[in-house]
């Protein structure tokens, strides 16, 4: 006797070897023996053989017309043998019954399974809907195949053009467009990004990186809605002639300086900060714009501002204008440059000059300042400020040392990126130039002084704090944002509140509102300040700012790396350059000498930090932002400067990197002290700048 039975959703046939109660031992054509329960048996037969039955059943099943079978079945539940008698017109033979069963089982849109060998015909509406779905899938498959053909031929299907970014970064993986892209990539053995560049969906690797960022952080676009410039209440006119010091490309001029000699011989230094907080109010439409963005986004050759251009123009400290400003005045005793008193006020500040580094840096040197040499605007003011800031710096260094930290290193080389007509220039610049230090020290002084002002008035603010924590060295060096005054050990100050970049950083705008409340409200400041003590919204701002700023920093880092790779391409095209000098940072990590490009050289021999080497650049990838190189020779042992750049002591490395991330340099704007600190970042890249807006980043 032979059996036709169901096992694990499949139909099989075999010869019965034995039977025990409700179970059979069956031998299959392959020789395998199976135990089959009687409930799984569908047919018992003596002829034909099991193998012949299966072959004939397959042929019969292929010849059955499903539409006719569905009509014959009616609407009541049935057994396959019953339907077989109706369909074939006679009691079905074993092969016919098995073939009918195979046909029923493989047509789930026509027949619903109700039990062993039992089925029910699908309702007509359900059947038609299922058939329409199958037909749709067939048509989609044809369309998808056509898309694949076009993509492989280097053409982007018309329907995919507006979907290019979505397909790359936020795809609907069930769409035929994505499936076509994926199939084409698999067949061409390439990535979606490269294929999209090939077919013109993305114009260039630069656009690829920018588009990815914009889609994540600016999904509705980076433009601004129409705005109304807010009116500012009448302010007193300051009796100063202030000047700013910026890179030539800076447009958001946040800070300016002034110097006055008083009748008693003392000196009054003014630090004047643009005051959009006098016009923007918490909760208004402009505040919503700034809070959504949190910061200006920087990249070499471009930026996405936090505030609309019209608003920036209204409040930037532009030459020849009387500008609304929040001023911090420090009265100094020139005998020892001690601070006698400070005063904060909101006023209109006359801006006499916007000085630029490209015209002043060669003139304002330490040597010229010492010898009173050279001629340039505000020469006497700059000379006086130079004397004071050296005292400020010494005070900070003493404070750092009291925290157990080593002095700052100011001999690092920084880099500026300038992009014009897609040609990049990367300019080296040694940190610590006089103009840099003047602006840096005065901004640190202002941020620290205003942080104390808020704390003394019982008004919360947004502070940067470093050190003083528990949990070992790592916790000690962690830089964090808090809403109360706390030491910043890396900078060597008792408190540090971001307050000097309100045109480009939302935290500074918030602090400006709080400082204005201290100035205007006095002892009542906690009651009139926009943010009250323990205001939950202030904590939300800190959290939101950290998240946005981190994302912006990663993007800037990627774009700086991209432009470094473009620089390699330019140099090779112009000079055939393939060999470059580099310095060992740690283990297999190196940094090129001429540009701030970090690369990894797997398998490189163990070399001391700071060792100078020569590399052969083999290839680089502007899409993946990778570089391949090989070591040609070890040029020189670590120099003193290199050792200072990358100290052997791990703690000093992290302190140095924290200082690099938190200390102003290049154009010496205080904006630089705010960038992402990475205490553990032993391989931090040298910071660059974006069209003069200094935003150093870790690699």
C-alpha positions in Angstrom: 0.0 0.0 0.0 1.1 3.5 -0.8 0.2 6.8 0.9 -0.1 10.4 -0.3 0.3 12.7 2.8 1.1 16.2 4.0 4.3 16.8 6.0 5.5 20.3 7.1 3.3 22.0 4.5 4.5 19.9 1.6 2.9 16.9 -0.2 4.8 13.6 -0.3 4.2 10.0 -1.4 5.7 6.7 -0.2 5.4 3.0 0.4 4.0 1.7 3.7 6.4 -0.5 5.5 4.4 -1.1 8.6 1.5 0.2 10.7 1.1 0.6 14.4 -2.2 1.9 15.5 -2.7 5.4 14.0 0.9 5.7 12.7 2.6 4.4 9.5 6.2 3.9 8.8 6.7 5.1 5.2 9.7 4.8 2.9 10.1 7.7 0.4 11.6 7.5 -3.1 14.9 8.8 -1.7 15.1 5.9 0.7 14.4 8.1 3.7 11.9 6.6 6.2 9.3 8.8 7.9 6.7 8.3 10.6 3.3 9.5 9.3 0.2 9.9 11.4 -3.1 8.8 9.9 -4.5 12.3 10.3 -1.9 13.6 7.8 -2.8 10.9 5.2 -4.8 12.2 2.2 -4.9 9.2 -0.1 -4.2 5.5 0.1 -3.5 3.8 -3.3 -1.9 0.7 -4.7 -1.0 2.0 -8.2 0.8 3.8 -9.7 4.0 3.9 -7.8 4.5 6.9 -5.4 7.0 8.5 -7.8 4.7 8.2 -10.7 1.8 9.5 -8.7 3.7 12.7 -7.9 4.9 13.2 -11.5 1.4 12.7 -12.9 -0.2 14.9 -10.2 2.1 17.8 -11.2 1.1 17.5 -14.8 -2.6 17.3 -14.0 -2.3 20.3 -11.6 -0.6 22.4 -14.4 -3.5 21.6 -16.7 -6.3 22.6 -14.3 -7.9 26.0 -15.2 -8.3 27.8 -11.9 -11.1 30.1 -13.0 -13.3 27.1 -14.1 -12.4 25.2 -11.0 -13.4 28.2 -8.8 -16.8 28.3 -10.6 -17.3 24.5 -10.1 -16.5 24.7 -6.4 -19.5 26.9 -5.5 -19.6 28.8 -2.2 -19.8 26.0 0.3 -16.8 24.3 2.0 -15.8 21.1 0.3 -13.3 18.2 0.4 -10.9 17.8 -2.5 -12.3 14.4 -3.4 -15.8 15.8 -3.6 -14.7 18.6 -5.9 -12.7 16.0 -8.0 -15.8 14.0 -8.8 -17.6 17.2 -9.9 -14.6 18.5 -11.9 -13.5 15.3 -13.6 -17.1 13.9 -14.0 -16.1 10.7 -12.2 -14.5 9.5 -9.0 -11.0 10.8 -9.4 -8.1 8.5 -9.9 -5.3 8.8 -7.3 -3.2 10.9 -9.6 -6.2 13.1 -10.5 -7.1 13.6 -6.8 -3.5 14.4 -5.9 -3.2 16.8 -8.9 -6.4 18.6 -7.9 -5.2 18.9 -4.3 -1.9 20.4 -5.5 -3.8 22.9 -7.6 -6.1 23.9 -4.7 -3.1 24.2 -2.3 -1.1 26.5 -4.7 -4.0 28.9 -5.4 -4.6 30.7 -2.1 -6.3 33.6 -3.8 -8.9 31.3 -5.3 -9.4 28.8 -2.4 -9.0 29.2 1.4 -7.8 26.2 3.3 -10.2 25.0 6.0 -8.7 21.8 7.2 -6.9 18.6 6.0 -8.0 18.3 2.4 -10.8 20.8 2.8 -11.2 24.2 1.1 -13.6 27.0 0.5 -13.8 29.2 -2.6 -12.9 32.8 -2.1 -15.7 35.3 -2.4 -15.8 36.9 -5.9 -15.0 40.4 -4.6 -11.9 39.1 -2.7 -10.8 37.1 -5.7 -11.0 40.1 -8.0 -9.2 42.3 -5.6 -6.4 39.7 -5.3 -6.2 39.3 -9.0 -5.9 43.1 -9.4 -3.2 43.1 -6.9 -1.2 40.4 -8.7 -1.6 42.2 -12.0 -0.4 45.5 -10.3 2.7 43.7 -9.0 3.4 42.3 -12.5 3.1 45.8 -14.0 5.3 47.2 -11.2 7.8 44.5 -11.8 8.0 45.5 -15.5 8.3 49.2 -14.6 11.0 48.3 -12.0 12.9 46.3 -14.6 12.8 49.3 -16.9 14.1 51.6 -14.2 17.0 49.1 -13.6 17.8 49.1 -17.3 17.9 52.9 -17.4 20.1 53.2 -14.3 22.5 50.6 -15.6 22.7 52.6 -18.8 23.7 55.8 -16.8 20.3 57.4 -17.0 18.1 58.5 -14.1 14.4 57.7 -14.7 12.3 60.8 -14.8 10.1 59.8 -11.9 13.2 59.3 -9.7 14.7 62.7 -10.2 12.6 64.5 -7.4 13.2 61.4 -5.2 17.0 61.3 -5.4 17.7 62.6 -1.9 15.0 60.6 -0.3 16.1 57.4 -2.0 19.6 57.9 -0.7 19.0 59.1 2.9 15.4 58.3 3.9 14.1 55.7 1.4 10.8 53.8 1.4 12.4 50.4 1.0 9.1 49.0 -0.3 8.9 51.4 -3.2 9.8 50.2 -6.7 12.1 53.2 -7.1 14.2 52.1 -4.2 14.1 48.4 -5.2 15.2 49.4 -8.7 18.1 51.5 -7.3 19.1 48.6 -5.0 18.9 46.1 -7.9 21.0 48.2 -10.2 23.6 48.8 -7.5 23.9 45.1 -6.9 24.2 44.3 -10.5 26.8 47.1 -11.1 28.5 46.3 -7.8 28.4 49.9 -6.7 26.8 52.0 -3.9 23.6 54.0 -4.2 25.6 57.2 -3.6 28.0 56.5 -6.4 25.3 55.4 -8.8 23.3 58.5 -8.1 26.3 60.7 -8.8 26.9 58.8 -12.1 23.3 59.2 -13.3 23.1 62.9 -12.2 20.7 62.5 -9.3 23.3 64.3 -7.2 25.5 66.9 -8.8 28.8 66.3 -6.9 30.2 64.7 -3.7 30.0 68.1 -2.1 26.3 68.3 -2.8 25.9 64.7 -1.5 27.3 65.6 1.9 25.4 68.9 2.1 22.2 67.3 1.0 22.4 64.6 3.6 22.9 67.2 6.3 20.1 69.5 5.1 17.7 66.6 4.8 18.3 65.7 8.5 18.5 69.1 10.1 16.7 71.4 7.6 14.1 69.1 6.0 11.9 72.1 5.1 14.8 74.0 3.6 17.4 76.4 5.0 15.6 79.6 3.9 13.8 82.0 6.3 10.2 83.2 6.3 9.5 86.8 5.8 10.2 88.7 9.0 9.6 92.1 10.5 12.7 93.8 11.9 11.9 94.5 15.6 12.1 98.0 17.0 14.5 98.8 19.7 13.7 101.2 22.5 15.6 104.4 22.6 19.1 104.0 24.0 21.8 106.4 25.1 24.7 107.0 22.8 28.0 105.8 24.1 30.9 108.3 24.0 33.3 105.8 22.5 34.8 105.0 19.1 34.6 101.2 18.9 36.4 98.9 16.5 36.0 95.2 15.6 38.7 92.7 14.6 37.5 90.0 12.2 38.4 87.9 9.3 37.8 89.5 5.9 34.8 87.3 5.2 33.0 87.7 8.6 29.5 89.2 8.3 28.0 88.4 11.7 30.1 90.9 13.7 29.2 90.2 17.3 31.9 92.1 19.2 33.8 95.3 19.2 36.2 97.1 21.5 36.9 100.6 22.7 39.5 102.3 24.9 39.3 105.6 26.8 41.8 107.3 29.1 40.0 108.9 32.0 40.8 112.2 33.6 42.3 110.5 36.7 44.7 108.5 34.5 42.8 105.3 34.7 41.8 103.5 31.5 38.3 102.4 30.6 38.0 99.4 28.2 34.7 98.7 26.6 33.7 95.3 25.3 30.6 95.8 23.1 28.4 92.9 22.0 25.7 93.1 19.4 22.4 93.1 21.1 19.6 91.3 19.2 18.2 90.5 22.6 16.9 94.1 22.7 14.7 93.4 19.7 14.0 89.7 19.9 11.8 88.6 22.8 11.3 85.2 24.3 8.5 83.4 22.6 8.1 85.7 19.6 8.5 84.6 15.9 12.1 85.5 15.7 12.9 83.6 18.9 11.2 80.6 17.3 13.5 80.8 14.3 16.6 81.1 16.4 15.6 78.4 18.8 14.8 76.0 16.0 18.3 76.4 14.5 20.2 76.9 17.7 23.4 78.1 15.9 24.9 79.3 12.7 26.1 76.3 10.7 29.6 76.7 9.4 31.4 75.0 6.5 34.3 76.0 4.3 33.1 78.5 1.7 29.6 78.8 3.1 27.4 79.0 6.2 23.7 78.7 7.2 23.0 81.6 9.6 20.9 81.2 12.7 19.1 84.5 12.0 17.8 86.0 8.8 20.2 88.2 6.9 18.0 91.3 7.4 18.1 90.8 11.2 21.8 90.2 11.2 22.3 93.4 9.2 20.1 95.3 11.6 22.2 94.3 14.7 25.7 93.5 13.4 28.3 95.9 14.6 29.0 97.5 11.1 31.4 100.3 10.5 30.0 103.8 10.4 26.8 102.9 12.3 25.5 103.5 15.9 24.6 100.0 16.8 22.5 98.6 19.7 25.0 96.8 22.0 25.4 95.3 25.4 28.6 96.9 26.8 30.8 95.7 29.5 33.1 98.5 30.7 36.2 97.6 32.8 38.0 100.5 34.6 41.7 99.6 34.9 44.6 100.9 36.9 47.5 101.1 34.4 50.0 100.9 37.2 49.4 97.1 37.5 46.5 96.7 35.0 44.2 95.6 37.8 40.4 95.9 37.3 39.1 98.6 39.6 35.4 98.2 38.6 33.1 96.9 35.9 29.8 98.2 34.6 27.3 96.7 32.2 24.8 98.8 30.1 22.7 98.7 27.0 23.5 101.5 24.6 24.1 102.7 21.1 27.8 102.2 20.2 29.4 104.1 17.4 31.5 101.7 15.3 34.4 103.6 13.8 36.1 100.6 12.0 35.8 97.0 11.1 39.4 95.9 11.1 40.4 92.8 9.2 43.1 90.3 9.9 44.3 90.1 6.3 45.4 93.7 6.4 46.6 93.9 10.0 48.2 90.6 11.0 51.6 91.4 9.3 51.7 94.8 11.1 50.4 93.9 14.5 53.2 91.6 15.7 54.7 91.2 19.1 57.9 92.8 17.9 56.1 95.8 16.4 54.1 96.2 19.6 57.2 96.1 21.7 59.0 98.7 19.5 55.9 100.8 18.7 56.5 100.2 15.0 54.1 100.3 12.1 51.1 102.4 11.3 47.5 101.1 11.4 44.1 102.2 12.7 43.6 102.2 16.5 47.3 101.5 17.0 47.4 103.1 20.5 44.2 101.3 21.6 45.6 97.9 20.4 48.9 98.6 22.2 47.1 99.3 25.4 44.9 96.3 25.1 47.9 94.1 24.5 49.4 95.1 27.8 46.2 94.4 29.7 45.5 91.0 28.1 48.9 89.7 29.0 48.0 90.3 32.6 44.6 88.6 32.0 46.3 85.6 30.5 48.8 85.3 33.3 45.9 85.4 35.8 44.1 82.6 33.9 47.2 80.5 33.8 47.7 80.9 37.5 44.1 79.8 38.0 44.6 76.8 35.7 47.7 75.8 37.7 45.7 76.1 40.9 43.2 73.6 39.4 46.2 71.2 38.8 46.4 71.8 35.0 49.4 72.7 33.0 49.8 76.0 31.1 48.1 76.3 27.7 50.2 75.7 24.6 49.9 78.5 22.1 52.3 77.2 19.5 49.9 75.1 17.5 49.3 75.7 13.9 45.7 76.4 12.9 44.2 76.5 9.4 41.8 78.7 7.5 39.7 77.4 4.6 38.8 79.8 1.8 36.7 78.6 -1.1 36.2 80.5 -4.3 34.7 79.1 -7.6 35.2 75.6 -6.1 38.9 76.2 -5.6 40.0 75.8 -2.0 42.9 77.6 -0.3 44.0 76.3 3.1 46.1 78.8 4.9 48.3 77.9 7.9 48.4 80.2 10.8 50.2 79.9 14.1 48.0 80.3 17.1 48.7 83.2 19.6 49.0 86.2 17.2 48.5 89.4 19.2 45.1 90.3 17.6 43.9 86.8 18.2 44.9 86.9 21.8 43.4 90.4 22.4 40.0 89.4 21.2 40.2 85.9 22.8 41.2 87.2 26.3 38.6 90.0 26.3 35.8 87.7 25.3 36.8 85.2 28.0 36.8 88.2 30.4 33.3 89.3 29.3 31.9 85.7 29.4 33.3 85.2 32.9 32.3 88.6 34.2 28.7 88.3 32.9 28.5 84.8 34.3 29.3 86.2 37.7 26.8 89.1 37.2 24.0 86.6 36.6 25.1 84.4 39.5 25.3 87.4 41.9 21.7 88.5 40.9 20.3 85.0 41.4 19.4 84.7 37.7 20.0 81.4 35.9 22.1 81.3 32.7 23.8 78.8 30.4 27.3 78.1 31.5 30.2 76.0 30.2 31.8 74.1 33.1 34.9 71.9 33.2 36.2 70.1 36.2 35.0 69.9 39.7 33.2 66.6 39.1 33.5 63.2 40.7 34.3 59.9 39.1 38.0 60.2 38.3 40.0 62.1 35.7 37.6 61.7 32.8 34.8 63.2 34.8 37.0 66.0 36.0 37.9 66.9 32.4 34.4 66.6 31.0 33.1 69.9 29.6 29.4 70.2 30.1 26.6 72.8 29.9 24.9 73.8 33.2 22.5 76.4 34.3 24.4 77.7 37.3 27.8 79.2 37.8 30.6 76.6 38.0 34.4 76.7 37.3 35.8 76.1 33.8 39.2 74.7 34.8 40.5 74.5 31.2 40.1 78.3 30.7 41.1 79.1 34.3 38.0 81.0 35.3 35.5 80.6 38.1 32.5 80.7 35.8 32.0 81.0 32.0 28.7 81.9 30.4 28.5 82.0 26.6 27.3 85.6 26.0 29.4 87.1 23.3 28.0 85.6 20.1 24.2 86.3 20.2 24.0 86.7 16.4 25.1 83.1 15.8 24.5 81.1 18.9 21.1 80.7 20.7 22.7 80.1 24.1 24.3 83.5 23.9 21.0 85.1 23.0 19.4 83.5 26.0 22.2 84.7 28.3 21.9 88.2 26.8 18.2 88.3 27.9 19.2 87.3 31.4 22.1 89.8 31.6 19.7 92.6 30.4 17.3 91.6 33.2 20.2 92.0 35.7 21.0 95.4 34.3 17.4 96.7 34.2 15.9 94.8 37.1 18.7 95.0 39.7 17.6 93.1 42.9 14.3 92.3 41.2 16.2 90.6 38.3 15.0 87.0 39.3 11.4 88.2 39.0 11.7 90.0 35.6 14.2 87.7 33.9 12.7 85.7 30.9 14.0 82.5 32.5 13.3 82.0 36.2 15.4 79.8 38.5 14.8 76.1 37.8 12.9 76.9 34.6 12.4 73.6 32.8 12.5 75.3 29.5 16.1 76.4 30.1 17.1 72.8 30.6 15.3 71.9 27.4 17.3 74.6 25.6 20.6 73.2 26.9 19.6 69.7 25.7 18.4 70.9 22.3 21.5 73.0 21.8 23.8 70.2 22.6 22.1 67.9 20.1 22.1 70.5 17.3 25.6 71.7 17.9 27.0 68.2 17.9 25.3 67.5 14.5 26.5 70.8 13.1 30.0 70.0 14.3 30.0 66.6 12.7 28.9 68.1 9.4 31.5 70.8 9.5 34.2 68.2 10.2 33.0 66.2 7.2 33.1 69.3 5.0 36.5 70.3 6.1 37.7 66.8 5.3 36.0 67.0 1.9 37.8 70.2 1.1 41.1 68.7 2.3 40.6 66.0 -0.3 39.8 68.5 -2.9 43.0 70.3 -2.0 44.9 67.0 -2.7 43.3 66.9 -6.1 44.2 70.4 -6.9 47.8 69.9 -5.9 48.1 66.8 -7.9 46.5 68.4 -11.0 48.7 71.5 -10.7 52.0 70.1 -9.4 51.7 66.3 -9.8 52.0 66.1 -6.0 51.6 62.7 -4.5 54.1 62.8 -1.7 53.3 64.7 1.5 54.8 65.3 4.9 52.9 64.2 8.0 53.4 63.8 11.7 52.4 60.8 13.9 49.7 61.6 16.3 49.2 58.2 17.9 49.8 54.6 16.8 48.6 54.4 13.2 47.0 57.9 13.1 48.8 60.7 11.3 48.1 64.3 10.4 49.4 66.0 7.2 51.7 68.9 7.7 50.2 71.3 5.1 46.5 70.7 5.7 44.5 69.6 8.7 43.8 66.1 7.3 43.9 63.1 9.7 44.5 59.7 8.1 44.9 56.2 9.4 47.8 53.9 8.1 47.0 50.4 9.2 50.0 48.2 9.9 52.4 51.2 10.2 55.4 50.5 12.4 55.3 51.9 15.9 56.6 55.4 15.9 56.8 58.0 18.7 54.2 60.8 18.7 55.4 63.8 16.7 57.7 61.7 14.4 57.9 63.3 11.0 57.3 61.0 8.0 56.8 61.1 4.3 53.8 59.5 2.7 52.8 58.5 -0.8 49.1 59.4 -1.3 47.7 56.5 -3.4 44.1 57.5 -3.8 41.3 59.3 -2.0 37.5 59.2 -2.1 35.4 62.3 -1.9 32.3 60.3 -1.4 33.4 58.1 1.4 35.9 60.8 2.6 38.7 58.2 2.9 42.4 58.3 2.0 44.8 55.5 1.2 48.5 56.1 1.6 51.8 54.3 2.2 54.7 55.2 4.3 57.8 56.1 2.3 60.3 57.1 4.9 60.7 58.4 8.4 62.0 61.9 7.9 62.8 63.1 11.4 62.5 62.4 15.1 59.8 64.3 17.0 60.6 68.0 17.2 60.1 70.1 20.3 57.0 71.7 18.7 55.6 68.3 17.7 56.1 67.0 21.2 54.3 70.0 22.5 51.6 69.5 20.0 51.0 65.9 21.0 52.4 65.4 24.5 53.3 61.9 25.6 51.3 62.3 28.8 47.7 61.3 28.0 46.2 63.7 30.5 48.1 66.5 29.0 46.9 65.5 25.6 43.3 65.7 26.7 43.9 69.0 28.4 45.5 70.3 25.3 42.7 69.2 23.1 40.1 70.6 25.5 41.9 73.9 25.3 42.1 73.7 21.5 38.4 73.2 21.4 37.5 75.7 24.0 40.1 78.5 23.4 39.7 81.1 20.7 42.2 81.3 17.9 42.6 82.1 14.2 40.5 85.3 14.1 40.4 84.9 17.9 36.6 85.2 18.1 35.1 84.0 21.3 32.9 81.8 19.1 35.8 79.4 18.9 35.9 78.7 22.6 32.5 77.1 22.2 33.1 74.3 19.9 32.7 70.6 20.8 35.3 69.5 23.4 36.5 66.0 23.3 38.6 65.2 26.4 39.4 61.7 25.1 40.1 62.7 21.5 43.7 61.8 21.2 43.4 62.0 17.4 41.6 65.3 17.3 42.1 67.1 14.0 43.6 70.5 13.9 40.7 72.9 13.6 40.0 74.8 10.5 37.7 77.8 9.8 34.8 78.4 7.6 35.2 81.6 5.6 36.7 83.2 8.6 34.0 82.0 11.1 36.1 79.9 13.4 34.6 76.6 14.4 37.3 74.1 15.4 36.2 70.5 15.5 37.5 67.1 16.5 38.1 64.5 13.9 
